[in-house]
Amino acid sequence: PGFAWGSLVRQPAPALPVVLGVAAVGALLFDMLLLSDGLIVSMRDLLDRTGWDVRVTVGDAPPGANRSAEIRRAGETLRTIRALPSVRSAIAVRFADATIDGPGGASTFAFLQGVTESAQMPWTVTRGEEARGAEAVVINDALASALSLQPGATMTVRASCTGANESLPPVTLRVAGIAEFPFQETGEATAAGSLAALARACGGSTTDEVHMLLVASAADAGTAAAGIPRARMDLFAMTNQDEGGRI
């Protein structure tokens, strides 16, 4: 340390940019850590607010890490998990990609989410109303801003549900409301509704495969999460608190 400080004093011009560079990189890494922590806390808060305190995926991949890994026999799996005494309720979540056209002619890429219809959906509606049935969705602020959409507007969805080269006929969906979503990246355009709405966007096809299950525990989230892999050994369960503890 003494030698380094002496070099800095004797040769301030060459050393100063290095010091400033190291400081800048350190500040950037610290900011990224704070940002990632903020995103995790925000996701956990949104899920806690809606009552879903356990997330379930295939294998040992953390929920949300791999949208392509699918839980097969989703209907049977839901029935098995709902029957556990530590579980109050459970719903299925499926993701798809889409290109969405607004009424003004603008177009943008977006992520679609379809979920089992429930009294409490896994997002928070901030304007408008909840999406119900196969004709309506809720969207986030990023998608609303990109296409100048408001509750009551319609949009055209061209989904890709099984592969990048898939070509499906466009469908028109109504925007029921604007919502905050836990499963999205910053600035990512998102639309969500029932599994029936997603199936309609996917050309009317239905599937017994989903990407994630959300569970509301009967009393304790940790107990529910521990019991799920015992009921289905191929599943991985994580509480909202576990996700926050990963930072």
Salt bridges, closest charged atoms under 4 A:
ASP45 OD2 - ARG49 NH2 2.88
GLU70 OE2 - ARG94 NH2 3.04
GLU70 OE2 - HIS211 NE2 3.76
GLU76 OE1 - ARG73 NE 3.16
ASP101 OD1 - ARG158 NH2 2.78
GLU117 OE1 - ARG132 NH1 3.86
GLU129 OE2 - ARG174 NH1 3.80
GLU135 OE1 - ARG200 NH2 3.48
ASP141 OD1 - ARG127 NH2 3.39
GLU180 OE1 - ARG49 NH1 3.64
GLU188 OE2 - ARG67 NH2 3.42
GLU209 OE2 - ARG72 NH1 2.35
ASP234 OD1 - ARG232 NE 2.72
GLU243 OE1 - ARG246 NE 3.76
